[in-house]
Amino acid sequence: MRVLVITFHPPSSSHLQTNPATNQPRAMQSGISASPTLHTSFHTFLSTPSLFALLITITSERLEPLTTLPFPTPTSTLLTSLPTLHEHLHPNRPLYILLRSSSSSPSSPSETLIAITYIPDASPVRQKTLFASTRLTLLRELGQDKFSQHYFPTEAKDLSPEGWERYERHEGGEKPLTREEEVLGEVRRKEGEEGRGMQGRRAHVQQAEGMKVVWGEAVREAVRGLILGEGERGGGKVVMLKIDADESIALAGIEETDIQNLASKISATEPRYSFFRYTHEVDGREESPIVFIYTCPNGSKVKERMVYASFKTHVIRAASQVGEFEVAKKFEASSPEEITPEMLEEEFHPRQEQKQGFARPKRPGKR
């Protein structure tokens, strides 16, 4: 079965391009990679302690360096150097910023490097999605182990000295985790999962092309149940998934619904992965293909956008493996209300254009 990918955005946003080679949205799949120029600039940044920041953007489907900024003085700190960023921060233009927290030379450069993903709330939806889903590509290509901290500001004032101090005090005074703290946290999370497993709450890990998608038995059973049962034309079942704080996949809900009421079943305030079994007729035959719908409301937090965008493709692959089905069509929207009955009907029952045959003109002199 051929898979068609259609990306929907609010009327004010521009549509994403589709990669014909993979039939995936370019921004979500992010066939974007770091340019040779960026690799050279990053190597220079690593080896030059006097450089405070390396600014990076996305141009022509490439991660490209914009500029580097030095520490104002040899004794400057991170806080006193932050104001040099402001002329490069725009209220509607995302940016990747790599910072060095100190101009002194540590035993390892990774002890001082900070990866910042600046995505203003006023950015176009396409740019938000593009930068959110490409963040992991950037870190992977430059080396994730080179960065001790990660920060996701949404306003220029978040990158002021006051904003940085507020960030470090945020939510109980938790500061950005070092690499060692992140590893320790991961170990503790795994130990907690094993403990829950001993109590009968089994956690499953589904391998999906390099990324482990962790979910519970309830999710597995719900996904498997998609291909079971019958429904009336236009009806079916929807399984809605969410990502928990520990980045495991959880069941948000299961509903029997028709396409008229589908949007009302999906959360309008939180991101969701929804798998909908769409029962309809094709040439007198009943079919029940599986449709994937990714919704991410405009009010979602930047970190939520990043995590959901990063996991999307892997969740589709993992669900297809567990449920033993193929996703027929994929949709993406900022609001569930954008997924209308007319849209699904048009995709599964496209209108046939009437083509008129070419009429050969009569030769002159003949009647």
C-alpha positions in Angstrom: 0.0 0.0 0.0 1.4 3.4 -0.9 1.9 5.8 2.0 1.0 9.4 1.4 2.2 12.1 3.8 0.2 15.3 4.1 1.2 18.1 6.4 -1.4 20.6 7.6 -0.7 23.9 9.3 -3.0 26.8 10.3 -3.9 29.2 7.4 -1.4 31.7 8.5 1.6 29.3 8.2 3.3 28.0 5.1 3.1 24.4 4.2 6.0 22.0 4.6 7.7 20.5 1.5 7.5 16.8 1.0 10.6 14.8 0.2 9.7 12.7 -2.8 12.4 10.2 -2.1 10.9 9.2 1.3 7.4 10.7 1.2 8.1 12.3 4.6 7.8 15.9 5.5 11.3 17.4 5.3 11.0 19.3 8.5 9.9 16.3 10.5 12.2 13.7 8.9 14.9 16.4 8.8 17.1 15.2 6.0 19.1 18.3 7.1 22.8 17.8 8.0 25.7 19.9 9.1 27.7 21.6 6.4 31.4 21.2 6.1 31.7 24.9 7.0 29.9 24.3 10.3 32.2 21.4 11.2 35.2 23.6 10.5 33.7 26.5 12.5 32.8 24.2 15.4 36.4 22.8 15.5 37.7 26.3 15.6 35.2 27.2 18.4 36.3 24.1 20.4 40.0 25.0 20.1 39.7 28.7 20.9 38.8 29.4 24.5 38.5 33.1 23.9 35.3 32.5 21.8 32.1 32.8 23.8 29.4 31.8 21.3 28.9 30.0 17.9 25.5 30.9 16.3 24.0 28.4 13.9 20.9 28.5 11.6 19.3 26.4 8.9 19.8 27.5 5.3 18.9 25.6 2.1 18.4 22.4 4.2 21.9 22.7 5.8 23.0 23.6 9.3 25.3 26.6 8.7 27.3 28.8 11.0 26.2 32.5 11.2 29.0 34.0 13.3 31.2 33.5 16.3 31.3 35.9 19.3 34.3 36.4 21.5 34.3 37.0 25.3 34.2 40.8 25.7 37.3 40.6 28.0 39.7 37.9 29.1 38.0 37.9 32.5 34.4 37.9 31.3 32.0 35.3 32.6 29.0 33.8 31.0 26.6 36.3 32.7 28.6 39.3 31.7 29.0 38.0 28.1 25.3 37.2 27.5 24.4 40.8 26.4 26.6 40.3 23.3 23.9 37.9 22.0 21.1 40.3 21.9 21.7 42.0 18.6 21.4 38.5 17.0 18.2 37.5 18.7 15.0 38.2 16.8 11.4 37.8 18.1 10.3 35.5 15.3 13.5 33.8 14.1 14.8 30.6 15.8 18.5 30.1 16.3 20.9 27.5 17.7 23.5 29.0 20.0 26.5 27.1 21.4 28.0 28.8 24.4 31.2 28.5 26.4 30.5 29.2 30.0 34.1 30.1 30.8 37.1 31.5 28.9 39.5 29.4 31.0 40.8 26.1 29.5 39.3 23.1 31.4 40.6 19.6 31.2 37.8 18.8 28.7 36.0 21.4 26.4 32.7 19.6 27.2 32.9 20.8 30.8 32.1 24.4 29.6 29.9 23.9 26.5 26.1 24.7 26.5 23.7 23.9 23.7 20.9 26.4 23.4 17.9 26.1 21.1 16.2 29.5 20.9 12.7 29.2 19.4 10.6 32.3 20.0 6.8 31.8 20.5 6.2 34.2 17.6 8.1 32.2 15.1 6.2 30.7 12.1 4.9 27.2 12.8 7.1 25.8 10.0 10.3 27.3 11.6 9.3 26.0 15.0 8.9 22.5 13.8 12.0 22.6 11.6 14.3 23.8 14.4 12.7 21.6 17.0 13.1 18.4 15.0 16.6 19.2 13.7 18.1 19.9 17.2 19.1 16.2 17.8 20.6 16.1 14.3 22.8 19.1 15.2 23.9 17.5 18.5 24.5 14.1 17.0 26.7 15.5 14.2 28.8 17.7 16.5 28.9 15.2 19.3 26.3 15.1 22.1 28.9 14.2 24.7 30.6 17.6 24.1 27.7 19.5 25.8 27.2 19.6 29.6 24.0 21.6 29.5 20.9 22.2 27.3 18.6 25.2 27.5 15.4 26.1 25.6 14.6 29.8 25.9 11.7 31.3 24.0 12.3 35.1 24.5 15.4 37.3 24.2 15.1 38.3 27.9 15.6 34.6 28.8 19.2 35.1 27.6 19.9 38.1 29.7 21.9 37.8 32.9 18.7 38.1 34.9 17.0 35.6 32.7 19.8 33.1 33.1 19.8 33.4 36.9 16.0 33.0 36.8 16.5 29.9 34.7 18.9 28.4 37.2 16.5 29.1 40.0 13.5 27.8 38.1 11.3 25.0 39.5 13.0 24.5 42.9 16.4 25.9 42.0 17.3 23.0 39.7 20.3 24.0 37.6 21.1 22.5 34.2 22.3 18.9 34.5 25.9 18.0 33.8 26.6 15.0 31.7 27.4 12.9 34.8 24.1 13.9 36.4 22.1 13.0 33.2 23.7 9.6 33.2 23.0 9.1 36.9 19.3 10.2 36.3 19.0 7.7 33.5 20.3 4.9 35.7 17.9 5.7 38.4 15.0 5.8 35.9 16.0 2.4 34.6 16.1 1.1 38.2 12.7 2.5 38.8 11.3 0.8 35.7 12.8 -2.5 36.8 11.2 -2.0 40.2 7.8 -1.4 38.7 8.3 -4.5 36.5 8.8 -6.6 39.7 5.4 -5.4 40.9 3.7 -6.5 37.7 3.8 -3.3 35.8 5.8 -4.4 32.8 7.6 -1.9 30.6 8.4 -2.9 27.0 11.1 -1.5 24.9 10.5 -1.5 21.1 13.5 -0.9 19.0 12.8 1.3 16.0 15.8 2.1 13.8 18.2 3.0 16.6 15.8 4.6 19.1 14.3 2.7 21.9 10.6 3.5 22.4 9.5 2.5 25.9 5.8 1.8 26.6 3.7 -0.2 28.9 1.5 -3.3 28.2 -1.6 -1.1 28.0 -0.2 0.8 25.0 0.8 -2.5 23.3 -2.7 -3.9 23.8 -4.4 -0.7 22.6 -2.3 -0.6 19.4 -2.9 -4.3 18.7 -6.6 -3.7 19.2 -6.7 -1.3 16.3 -7.0 -4.0 13.7 -9.7 -5.9 15.6 -13.4 -5.3 15.3 -15.7 -3.8 12.7 -17.2 -0.4 12.3 -19.8 1.4 10.2 -18.7 3.4 7.2 -16.8 6.5 8.4 -16.4 5.0 11.9 -13.7 3.2 13.7 -11.4 3.3 16.7 -8.8 5.9 17.8 -5.9 5.2 20.1 -4.3 8.3 21.5 -0.7 8.3 22.9 1.3 10.8 24.9 4.9 11.1 26.2 5.4 11.0 29.9 7.9 13.0 31.9 10.4 10.1 31.7 10.0 10.0 27.9 8.1 6.8 27.8 5.0 6.4 25.7 1.7 6.3 27.7 -1.9 5.6 26.7 -3.9 8.8 26.7 -7.2 7.2 25.7 -9.1 4.8 23.4 -12.4 5.8 21.8 -14.9 4.3 19.4 -15.8 7.2 17.1 -16.7 8.2 13.6 -14.9 10.8 11.5 -17.5 13.5 12.4 -16.6 13.3 16.1 -12.9 12.3 15.8 -11.6 15.8 16.5 -13.5 16.1 19.7 -11.8 13.0 21.1 -8.3 14.3 20.7 -6.8 16.8 23.2 -6.8 20.4 22.0 -4.4 21.5 24.8 -1.6 18.8 24.7 0.4 17.1 21.9 -0.9 13.7 20.9 0.0 10.8 18.6 -3.3 9.3 17.4 -3.9 6.2 15.4 -7.3 6.1 13.9 -8.9 3.0 12.2 -10.9 4.6 9.4 -13.6 2.2 8.2 -15.0 3.1 4.8 -16.0 1.6 1.4 -13.9 1.5 -1.7 -15.7 0.2 -4.9 -18.2 -1.6 -2.7 -15.6 -3.2 -0.5 -15.2 -2.3 3.2 -11.7 -1.3 4.2 -10.2 -0.2 7.5 -6.9 1.5 7.0 -4.9 2.9 9.9 -4.4 6.7 9.8 -1.7 8.5 11.9 -2.5 12.0 13.3 0.1 14.1 15.1 -1.3 17.2 16.8 0.8 19.8 18.6 -1.2 22.9 19.8 0.4 26.3 19.4 0.5 26.8 23.1 2.7 23.7 23.7 6.0 24.2 25.5 9.1 24.3 23.3 10.6 21.3 25.0 7.3 19.3 24.3 7.5 20.3 20.6 11.1 19.1 20.4 10.4 15.8 22.2 7.3 14.9 20.3 8.8 15.9 16.9 11.9 13.8 17.7 9.8 10.7 18.7 7.2 10.9 16.0 8.7 8.7 13.3 10.0 6.2 15.8 6.5 5.8 17.4 5.0 5.2 14.0 7.5 2.5 13.2 7.2 0.9 16.7 3.4 0.9 16.6 3.4 -0.6 13.1 5.7 -3.4 14.3 3.6 -4.2 17.4 0.2 -3.9 15.8 1.4 -5.6 12.6 -0.2 -3.0 10.4 0.9 -0.4 7.8 0.0 3.3 8.3 -1.9 4.3 5.2 -1.8 8.1 5.6 -0.2 10.5 8.0 -1.5 13.9 9.0 -0.1 16.7 11.1 -2.0 19.7 12.6 -1.8 22.3 15.2 -5.4 21.7 16.3 -7.5 18.5 16.1 -10.2 20.7 14.5 -8.1 20.8 11.3 -8.7 17.0 10.9 -12.1 17.2 9.3 -14.3 14.5 7.8 -14.1 16.3 4.4 -10.3 16.0 4.5 -10.3 12.3 5.2 -13.0 11.7 2.6 -11.1 13.6 0.0 -7.9 11.7 0.7 -9.5 8.3 0.6 -12.1 9.1 -2.1 -10.4 11.7 -4.3 -12.6 13.4 -6.9 -12.0 12.2 -10.5 -11.4 14.9 -12.9 -13.3 14.6 -16.2 -10.9 14.8 -19.1 -12.2 15.7 -22.5 -10.7 14.0 -25.5 -8.8 16.0 -28.0 -10.9 16.7 -31.1 -8.9 16.7 -34.3 -9.8 19.8 -36.3 -11.4 19.2 -39.6 -9.3 19.6 -42.7 -10.0 22.8 -44.8 -12.4 22.2 -47.7 -14.2 19.2 -46.1 -17.7 19.2 -44.7 
